[in-house]
Structures are given as structure tokens and as C-alpha cells.
Amino acid sequence: MLATTKIIHSIPVDEQTGAISVPIYQTSTFVQEAPGVNKGFDYSRTNNPTRKALEDLVASLENGYAGFAFGSGLAAIDCVIKLLSAGDEILAVSNLYGGTFRLFDKIFKKFGITVNYTDTTDWVNVVEAITDKTKMVWLETPTNPCLQISDIEAIGKIAHQYGAYLVVDNTFASPVLQKPIDFGADIVVHSATKYIAGHSDVIAGLVIVNSPELAKEVKFIQNACGGILGPFDSWLTIRGIETISLRMDRISDTALKLAQYLEQHDLVDVIHYPGLSSHPNHHIACKQQKKFGGIISFSLKQDRLNEALDFVGATQLFKLAESLGGVKSLIAHAASMTHKTIPRAIRHQIGVQDSLIRLSVGIEDAEDLIEDLEQAFEKVQKNGRLKSFSLKASLAKV
Ligand SMILES: *Cc1c(COP(=O)(O)O)cnc(C)c1O
């Protein structure tokens, strides 16, 4: 069975009624035949049939052993960190999602878990930074917002030599484009809020593991800490997955066209998109990804903050909003929105320039999206001319 057929037919038909859509079991508890005798479900924090359908589906999507669904991507990440104990260390990609950094730095540090950061785009840095205390190597690939790529296979081997787990946040690629477990990852996490659910209508998170031992531990933590996904949101996520294959194909093809258009544009300075042969780790992206996804970021010539703000205010189809991965295209300005909490000097160090703009490409027609960007560039240019004109005019008056 090929990939898309497998996804569609991993969604079960309801045995009792024949319902082709997974029923929403909106219930907290299940009646028992005798104490401890039940049909596999006793309390919905522990297990719920709708959530279980989603969990089995995502395990299959990622070629994992088992999947677990949480109330948000961060709740999923929180569960994975709880596999560790005080004194353990994590070695993480330096270009990390801000919310994950906050969780490491503001919450788990207090509990004695140390996180060290390194530029994992070159695996040699991982060899240098890993220690006997490292229990997890934490990757995101591609990263947000600079679309950096790390070699999952090479870094997995290094982690395993030290007896550490390799965790991959696969949110940006989605399991359709990249299956980290196939390349040696032990644990995959997702903000299912993004591409997996895919319609900007639910907050959800996933953990997928590659072994029965890890499954047992994650299941225990999920039930003990309780950050589960509810039945209705599980159903929404399943419904999103039904079209994920179509969406990721379409979005990736459109994004590549847009990246090529932007790359040759006079007003664009740096462009980050792993599908372009100019991307520094394009060859690694080709090895581990089927296509290159829907996120593009770019900066403007002369790197002016005001021009970037003019630009993100000028697009019509690209809606100005945080988040990504939905069917409608979104645009965001990193320095004033998604990465505003990071001090400017550090932002510059990690490649987030003042004018860096991030696009989340949706399923609209590529021609319309290009036209939208073109008219925004024209407006920015015109504003620039007006500004220099009024400056000259006011200087002339002096
Ligand atoms: C959004 C995001 C998260 C957090 O997910 P939530 O569903 O918002 O909690 C984690 N990792 C990455 C890469 C993300 O983009």
C-alpha cells in the first residue's frame, strides 16, 4: 500500500455502527461489567476511544511503535522531558522553538535538568558538545524561523553511542515529508496545531516513540500528569490528517515556486528555504525529506525594520498572524512578533535579522500568492520613495 492509501485506511471504521467517521466519545467514564472488568476503557484521562484512534493513526504515520495525544505541542514536549531525572542533561539545537526554550529554561531548570545548546547543522558540533550526562539530544529540523537542517541519521548515531535518546520535533516537516524514526530517532514530537491538524482550528500535541519500553513510560507520564487531548479535538485532528498528504504536496510545490520568485527579487536579501539549492544544507534536506514544506523566511535589502513592517502590512492574501501550517497563507515579522522576546543582539546571532519575514504558505493558487507578494513589494518601494521625497522636500524648506 502506498503512503496516502495507508493514511486513509489507518483511520478505522466504527465496528459497532459502521460509521465511516470516527465517533466522538464525549464521555469521562465507562460503565464496568464488574469491578475492574471493562471493554478496554475505564476513565478518559487514561484512555478514550477517539483519542486512541488518533494515537494509533499517528504511530502508523511516523512508522513508530506507539503514539500519544496531548492538549498542545508544549504539553507533548513537557511529557517527553519528564522521562528524565534531576541531574540529567539535554543537548539541544540552538535554533530552538521559543516555547520549548522557555520550558527548558524557566521550568525544568528549577527541577535540576540542564540544557546545553549547540549548532547541530554540523554534526561535528554534537560530537564536541555531548557528554556522559547527556540523556537526550533534542533536534528540530527544519528550524523556526531560519529553516536550518540537521542530519537526523548522523546525530542519531552519535546520541546512541552515548546512550542518549534522539528526540526530533518534526512539526515543520510533518510526517508526510519526513519520518525521523526511519533515520534513527527514538522519539518524535509534534505541535499537531500546525500541519497535522492543518486548518488553524485546534491546539494539539503528539509524542510518537519507537519502542515498547518508551511507550510504557510515556503512557505512564501521560496518565499521571494528565495533559491529554480531548475527544472532540482528537476528532478534529483525525479529520485534518485525512487530507495531510494532499496539503503537504500542494503546499510544498507552491512554496518552492514562491521561494524561487523571492530568490531572484531585487528587494530580497537573504532567503531561507531548504528546497533551494543555495540552502547550505540542501543536500541533507534531500536525503531525509520528501519535499521541503511550506515555511519560507527572507530579509529585505538594507535590513530595515520599517520596510519589513510595511511589507507585512501590505499583503492581502497572506494574513498577518502568528502560527503556521494551515490552509490559509500567513505572514509574520519575526523581530516584532514571533521572536520579540529574544534580545536584538542574540536575534542577530541566530540569524534573525531586523527585517526577517516568515511566510506560511497555504493551499491557495501560487500565481495569486506571487501577485500578492509583488504588490506588497511595490507598496514598500513606493513608501520608500515617498519618504525620501518628503525628506528632500522638508530639507529644501530649511
Ligand atoms: C508551535 C510549535 C510548538 C508548540 O506547539 P503548541 O501546539 O503551540 O503548544 C512546538 N514546536 C514547534 C516547532 C512549533 O512550531
The ligand as a Tripos MOL2 file, in Angstrom:
@<TRIPOS>MOLECULE
LIG
   15    15     1     0     0
SMALL
NO_CHARGES

@<TRIPOS>ATOM
      1 C1          4.1100   25.7100   17.6330 C.3       1 LIG1
      2 C2          5.2690   24.8500   17.9150 C.ar      1 LIG1
      3 C3          5.3980   24.1690   19.1390 C.ar      1 LIG1
      4 C4          4.3930   24.3390   20.2780 C.3       1 LIG1
      5 O1          3.1650   23.7960   19.9590 O.3       1 LIG1
      6 P1          1.7610   24.3120   20.5850 P.3       1 LIG1
      7 O2          0.7760   23.4170   19.9340 O.co2     1 LIG1
      8 O3          1.6350   25.7560   20.2340 O.co2     1 LIG1
      9 O4          1.8700   24.1000   22.0650 O.co2     1 LIG1
     10 C5          6.4840   23.3440   19.3100 C.ar      1 LIG1
     11 N1          7.4260   23.2020   18.3480 N.ar      1 LIG1
     12 C6          7.3450   23.8520   17.1710 C.ar      1 LIG1
     13 C7          8.4020   23.6610   16.1500 C.3       1 LIG1
     14 C8          6.2670   24.7070   16.9100 C.ar      1 LIG1
     15 O5          6.2020   25.3710   15.7410 O.3       1 LIG1
@<TRIPOS>BOND
     1     1     2 1
     2     2     3 ar
     3     2    14 ar
     4     3     4 1
     5     3    10 ar
     6     4     5 1
     7     5     6 1
     8     6     7 2
     9     6     8 1
    10     6     9 1
    11    10    11 ar
    12    11    12 ar
    13    12    13 1
    14    12    14 ar
    15    14    15 1
@<TRIPOS>SUBSTRUCTURE
     1 LIG1         1 GROUP 0 **** ****
